[in-house]
């Protein structure tokens, strides 16, 4: 080849650039920074992971507190039990998540991405491991340039070993949400895990290792749909991470004691720390870019430099488009947070939360489906009694056994025949009860007559409490 | 480029398969699902897993067709220039049958 290859944007590629998954990508070695936002991120890392790794080990009512039991098709979340029929609550949960995302994004951009997204959280943890083993940015870059040596091999093996161990633990925890984790743990210890469980532990572990160890910012840049449509949720009052060019420019290096203002320089010392700290490798001084995940590492990095130089902090800071143009005060920026868009989002979000919480609280933990047995008509057309057979599916969704009594009404002289009542329906289970309903032909006005079943379910362990009652309609049909 | 296309196909179909899986198996219980007139004998976990991969496969098929059909003519046609006439720096100067991309 006579001349170096040019990439799409015309930049000459360095020889070290590698063609990885999505584009010609230069490996990013994010520099570790300390500061307010790094502390917040670690707080969220610890909180979310405490919940994720810890929740499956908790117990409630002698069973796993949080268990999405796929085998018995029931989801347990502490005191709540969800059946497939409760899918509406899942839908509502998704709507609440979506609205929260809209709200947070409108207020302060990609808070989710920068602080709570699993991709960010695991990347942060994996990078922390990498730093402990290989050192910070310069040490890692140096190590990667070196030829393979026993030391390099040892460091890389240690890093990947710890990464894989953490990834497998993550995969195990993930599967522990769907199959009882104490049982799973015993199976793992005795190497007797089911084949599908093993497969999903490895699958999720591999995804964690790949995403947090190798893919990192590429997941945010190319795989995440949210990154692509975030801009529609922004407005000129949205707090975003902003470089203040009025204060920073013209940028340039200078000594600490130099009167840089006399030399016509701005506050930016052009040290490049903001670029080195960025996990997606962008230069925030070029303005808002879709690659920015709002992690605020550049703010922390820049503030460290400003402190060292003795300049005020906040050359890079959370600000809004309007605030930058109009030189708003901090109070005015905060005041603009309570703008109509945010207030409407908040109101709608709270409305959905309150309505769904009330319906969840009010729902009757007893469901009845009535199916008329069409084939089962035993009597002739001149018989004085009409008989219909029904199958009642009684679902006891709570974790207490119920004694059920079924009665029928709606037509004069109607009678019900069933197995001996009360019928015991065990905790969180459903039972099908066949009943025969008989009514005198003389009291039936039409071919199809509206009747209703009343199902009363008492709690035998608390005899004094009122039984749950469900009334279900059905049709009594003249054959 | 091949790897890139593989991800273009596999990733969106993975998301779609996840959504399809959740919806489908919320509504249909694998133990009551007829399979050519009989009930699928496998455990629920096995049915869920196989179901997921079936959804993924179908979605990936659709994604790969999208990828296949969106190729431009410069990707399909052979480069009109003979190899020696291609500009310096063209990575495909030695490939007689190369297309532009």
Interface residues (C-beta under 8 A of the other chain):
Chain A: X1 X2 X3 X4 X5 X6 X21 X22 X23 X70 X71 X73 X84 X87 X90 X179 X194 X196 X197 X199 X200 X222 X223 X225
Chain B: X3 X4 X7 X11 X15 X22 X26 X27 X29 X43 X44 X45 X46 X48 X49 X88 X89 X91
